[in-house]
Amino acid sequence: MKTVLTIAGFDPSSGAGVTADLMVFAAHGLFGTACITALTVQSTLGVLSTHPVSNEILSSTLDCLNADLPPSGIKIGMLSCRINAIKVDSYIRQLRLQHSGVGRGFEIPIVLDPVLRSSSGRELLDPAGIEVLQDSLLSIVDWVTPNLDELGVLTGRPVDSRGDVPAACAALQDRVAEKSGGHHRLGIFATGGHLDPPDDFLMMPGGEGIWLPGERVVTQSTHGTGCALSSAFLSRLVLGDASQEAAKAAKRYVSEALRTAVQHGLGRGPMNHLWLLSNEKDQVSMAR
Amino acid sequence: MKTVLTIAGFDPSSGAGVTADLMVFAAHGLFGTACITALTVQSTLGVLSTHPVSNEILSSTLDCLNADLPPSGIKIGMLSCRINAIKVDSYIRQLRLQHSGVGRGFEIPIVLDPVLRSSSGRELLDPAGIEVLQDSLLSIVDWVTPNLDELGVLTGRPVDSRGDVPAACAALQDRVAEKSGGHHRLGIFATGGHLDPPDDFLMMPGGEGIWLPGERVVTQSTHGTGCALSSAFLSRLVLGDASQEAAKAAKRYVSEALRTAVQHGLGRGPMNHLWLLSNEKDQVSMAR
């Protein structure tokens, strides 16, 4: 059973952040570890406040986990502030060096979900932190999973309609290639949950783009949808899927997690992260 | 699907603390929310450091969750420091008042796992915090789940052998009754994992004590065993079991989680919290 690491925020209502990511990993038969970048106070009604974890704790946690439970894949979510984005950037650079030193040409997949703002409007990464993403971190991860707003912020151009998406992805990919001195081709899994139909666009590292058809699931339980898609995509990559298959499987996973969700709370509740494991008829009898 | 809350520490290696508790709740078909009292830096090799969360964040998190996702049961684990123990104490007192105000005589079950020290020897609750437990918090929870060391600290007398356990439980129950002005009868689920045989002792609120036979499972994956037993016990109480049945079911749950664990890390790794849901043969095919 492989180990995967999530570096993200903490959501006490279990809809998003590290606890949701750990459930997604578990649903895919993977063992998850977690490094919290920031505590948030939130419920299904929205984010009330965010509190970055100190750089010392972040640093010590990443080193401690890496020494004992080295990851086979990494998901990066909310980073909260510039200093934590820089720490994560240097951790990933150090890992990449370690792996290239092994001489096997093997690199673990790293997926970054650019969590910039909550659905309720709260800033989840400060502007100086967004610059760290643009100027450095995106050059060393394999995939980024922005929604249309995030794609707009990362490219500095509005992305409002289906027609804007392919060009914005190409612009982001070119920009990252340029920042990395021309050698890094970032893969982009742009999520179009607010488009009609809600299709996603997959821009392969080689520059080929394809639309992945989406379906609208009518539910109030949409808290952390982007988090889960990104973690499910990483999970499938770690399990050995090629990127297109991984993206399609992640979409199926999220659709079913939405479809089978039970309503919790008064607002946007959590999805059913563990549906892949659920076997409700056996559950009670096995416990007895 | 009922909501249960864990108030405990955070373990990045997923063996103990809130992320393990959430898995235990999920395994029992319950929805878990979480309030972190302290971040820890740890792996399967032990606890490196602990960092209490500020009282303001703790307070705001409990209020935020309670307004949107009121719990049907609460597990209290690591409290870290006096000021956080006092905050949790006042939160529970406020909840108890709310429920008595409803006039239904209904009270949600609350189980406290007195996490005082890690297996690797690090202090997880300061001495002033232990006094808050002894003088106040134990008087308003329904059950406490100490191991023999913790029972010794809480009673101020050594608990080394099987023969010491019933008298120590009686002494703790009497002490708490006295502190509460005579009206509160604390239930005690004393875990004898280090006894041979590793039997547990259940002291009912009414004073009746019974031994629950345990079995030794040979595995290195014993990280967070106490956490999980306590959370599984709470889960069964929330699902409606009487206390003896809940205790027996919790023991079966933990034994199977130990037996089916896969080794992770170089030290004491996590148990298989989700064994109740696992259906490995279907897992991959359902994902495709």
Boltz contact constraints between the chains, C-beta under 6 A:
constraints:
  - contact:
      token1: [A, 1]
      token2: [B, 262]
      max_distance: 6.0
  - contact:
      token1: [A, 12]
      token2: [B, 33]
      max_distance: 6.0
  - contact:
      token1: [A, 12]
      token2: [B, 34]
      max_distance: 6.0
  - contact:
      token1: [A, 12]
      token2: [B, 35]
      max_distance: 6.0
  - contact:
      token1: [A, 12]
      token2: [B, 61]
      max_distance: 6.0
  - contact:
      token1: [A, 12]
      token2: [B, 65]
      max_distance: 6.0
  - contact:
      token1: [A, 13]
      token2: [B, 33]
      max_distance: 6.0
  - contact:
      token1: [A, 14]
      token2: [B, 33]
      max_distance: 6.0
  - contact:
      token1: [A, 19]
      token2: [B, 22]
      max_distance: 6.0
  - contact:
      token1: [A, 22]
      token2: [B, 19]
      max_distance: 6.0
  - contact:
      token1: [A, 26]
      token2: [B, 274]
      max_distance: 6.0
  - contact:
      token1: [A, 29]
      token2: [B, 283]
      max_distance: 6.0
  - contact:
      token1: [A, 31]
      token2: [B, 264]
      max_distance: 6.0
  - contact:
      token1: [A, 33]
      token2: [B, 12]
      max_distance: 6.0
  - contact:
      token1: [A, 33]
      token2: [B, 13]
      max_distance: 6.0
  - contact:
      token1: [A, 33]
      token2: [B, 14]
      max_distance: 6.0
  - contact:
      token1: [A, 34]
      token2: [B, 12]
      max_distance: 6.0
  - contact:
      token1: [A, 35]
      token2: [B, 12]
      max_distance: 6.0
  - contact:
      token1: [A, 39]
      token2: [B, 57]
      max_distance: 6.0
  - contact:
      token1: [A, 41]
      token2: [B, 60]
      max_distance: 6.0
  - contact:
      token1: [A, 41]
      token2: [B, 61]
      max_distance: 6.0
  - contact:
      token1: [A, 41]
      token2: [B, 64]
      max_distance: 6.0
  - contact:
      token1: [A, 43]
      token2: [B, 64]
      max_distance: 6.0
  - contact:
      token1: [A, 43]
      token2: [B, 68]
      max_distance: 6.0
  - contact:
      token1: [A, 44]
      token2: [B, 68]
      max_distance: 6.0
  - contact:
      token1: [A, 45]
      token2: [B, 68]
      max_distance: 6.0
  - contact:
      token1: [A, 48]
      token2: [B, 64]
      max_distance: 6.0
  - contact:
      token1: [A, 51]
      token2: [B, 57]
      max_distance: 6.0
  - contact:
      token1: [A, 57]
      token2: [B, 39]
      max_distance: 6.0
  - contact:
      token1: [A, 57]
      token2: [B, 51]
      max_distance: 6.0
  - contact:
      token1: [A, 60]
      token2: [B, 41]
      max_distance: 6.0
  - contact:
      token1: [A, 61]
      token2: [B, 12]
      max_distance: 6.0
  - contact:
      token1: [A, 61]
      token2: [B, 41]
      max_distance: 6.0
  - contact:
      token1: [A, 64]
      token2: [B, 41]
      max_distance: 6.0
  - contact:
      token1: [A, 64]
      token2: [B, 43]
      max_distance: 6.0
  - contact:
      token1: [A, 64]
      token2: [B, 48]
      max_distance: 6.0
  - contact:
      token1: [A, 65]
      token2: [B, 12]
      max_distance: 6.0
  - contact:
      token1: [A, 68]
      token2: [B, 43]
      max_distance: 6.0
  - contact:
      token1: [A, 68]
      token2: [B, 44]
      max_distance: 6.0
  - contact:
      token1: [A, 68]
      token2: [B, 45]
      max_distance: 6.0
  - contact:
      token1: [A, 68]
      token2: [B, 265]
      max_distance: 6.0
  - contact:
      token1: [A, 68]
      token2: [B, 266]
      max_distance: 6.0
  - contact:
      token1: [A, 69]
      token2: [B, 265]
      max_distance: 6.0
  - contact:
      token1: [A, 249]
      token2: [B, 287]
      max_distance: 6.0
  - contact:
      token1: [A, 262]
      token2: [B, 1]
      max_distance: 6.0
  - contact:
      token1: [A, 264]
      token2: [B, 31]
      max_distance: 6.0
  - contact:
      token1: [A, 265]
      token2: [B, 68]
      max_distance: 6.0
  - contact:
      token1: [A, 265]
      token2: [B, 69]
      max_distance: 6.0
  - contact:
      token1: [A, 266]
      token2: [B, 68]
      max_distance: 6.0
  - contact:
      token1: [A, 274]
      token2: [B, 26]
      max_distance: 6.0
  - contact:
      token1: [A, 276]
      token2: [B, 286]
      max_distance: 6.0
  - contact:
      token1: [A, 277]
      token2: [B, 277]
      max_distance: 6.0
  - contact:
      token1: [A, 277]
      token2: [B, 278]
      max_distance: 6.0
  - contact:
      token1: [A, 279]
      token2: [B, 279]
      max_distance: 6.0
  - contact:
      token1: [A, 283]
      token2: [B, 29]
      max_distance: 6.0
  - contact:
      token1: [A, 286]
      token2: [B, 276]
      max_distance: 6.0
  - contact:
      token1: [A, 287]
      token2: [B, 249]
      max_distance: 6.0
